[in-house]
Amino acid sequence: MSKKYKSNSQSSFLGENYALIPLLLVLFALPLVVRLYQFDNGLSEFSWAPDIPSLDVFLYYKSIWLTVLGTVMAIGVGVRLASRRIRAEYKNELWLYFLGGYGLLALLSTLFSDYRSFGFSGIQDQFESVWVILAYCVLTFYACGTVRRENDLRAVRLTLAALLAVLCVLGLTQLTGHDFFESSAGLQLIVPERLSYYMDKLEFGFSGSRTHQVYMTLYNPNYVGMFASLMTPVCTAFFCGSKDWKRKLLWSVLTLLLLVCTFGSGSKSFLITFALCAVVAAVFCRRAVLRHWKLLIAFLLALLVAGTCYFSYVKLNPFQYVKNAMTLQKSIYAFEDIRFSETDIMIRYNGEELHATYLVENGTPHLFCFDDTGASVPYEIREDNWFVTADPRYSSLYFRFLSGDEENPLIGDLYLSNIDTNIYFVSTDAGYRLFTNAGKVGEADYPETAIFTGYDRFASGRGYLWSRSIPLLKNSFLLGTGADTFSIIFPQNDVVGKVNNRIYTTTVTKPHSLYLQIGVQHGVLALLCFLTVCGFYLVQSFRLYWKDRFTDGTHWFGFGIMLGVLGYLISGITNDSTITVAPLFWALLGIGFAVNRMVRQEMAALARSAQKKQNGRAAGASGSEPVPAVQPSGGTGPQKAGKTARTGTKKGGRTRQKQ
């Protein structure tokens, strides 16, 4: 690294660059924000949403604090751009225009959305409002402009080390079955006094699940895998770029702890991402690998031992685990269809149709069923009030009737015994209708599907979500449906699809794909803007580090961020953007642009220095050495016929030319 950037390497933590404070708060404090929040989800108008208060622990307050920090950074950006010199500095940074375009399209999509209120306030299980999206954009530009010196990078490294230490300790408590958040100290930290009623009622569903129990403060084990895809390359690069053995030890320990915790999250996408990024790293670092092959082997052995021990403990074969999830296999279901009409309910099961209707006489329900030919299918009532039939075609279909409320005094219950699922229905003035799990009368959805039709179980059930989400892009080309609106426009009453995929009682809040999420909510054009920003960064980084010898810590830092961004984007194929991880991605993306700028400036300075030295040697040679009148024998220049040039030195030190 040039002296320009090393001069502050031993200065104070911030090096008088107090503009780093908001950025460092995003990198350290924001991911650790955990607090219980009770709210009205505002979804009462939808038949699939229950009318009960909603709770959040990991998302809402993160979104609030990011919005506040984003506002502070936006003011800083505005002040900075008031300078003509600063504006000129960024004039040729084309990626900034696409970053601004992404934010603008997200804002317009929300402004023109039919559900704009959720876009501005955020929705349950997401809380990525349009203010959060705009904060991401501001954060990237702010990080790029704020990080300018080696000392700034040092502050970022220390901050990330502190974050990883805290998260890994929390992850280890969850991995060992002693989740800190379930302890009295953890609950005191999470639950405010006004909500003390929930002190003994909070349940963390992933605890004790063995293969999916580590979630840190990131809300879901899937996001631990996404976080690790982003941070593992960065940690490894810090390890490789450290000169001091103590720092190497620190980063090696943090890296291994992060990997162990990620194994405990059960994230399959991380295993795939890790393998792909490792191949890219080996190609780029071919020279460094040869120089430090002993350290690399030691690291891989430690990783192998840690992974083997963990997977042996949970009795899981990771290769088979990933293979099963990624196998593209056609799904065949016994439950094929259900339709609610004015006269009856039609169920298609194992290729056979059953039409069911009922009448109530003197408060007693009477069930009547027919097959597709109109022949009666007899049912009898068991002692437990279930209607069952001896017909083998419908032996898995049970009926019963439950007491309801004044509006719906009788609720029908269709039980699919082979799937262990109950589908409720009611008879209304308009005919038979679905009675949802939220306790409301609704219309069943029969959504359009695409690409992954019939491959619902691909990628751990993501095939189902993707096949129903891709058609939604047709109406989101120019502008999307608005921030945080995916759960509203997704066909939540897709009875057949959700029953067969064992998620009938689950509200789908995300498509499990970063790119589908952006495309649907903010528009396909916004997605193209996002991809262009990332493309600018990756192409820029590939060019910088392809022939790099990685002899400097800053170069390792830049390369690590490049791999981290690549890992995040790969992981984003099967995971969504979330307020728990996305701020780190956008911050590191901006820092990555800043590091690339520093590396380019260093390379340019070295090139100028080398050129000056070369020019100096050329000038010295022309001023101190005699130029012969004719070319020496064997030279490349023309010689006069019959003449030779000789040089010699006599004892007196004089030089003579004899012609």
Disulfide bonds with the S-S distance in Angstrom:
none
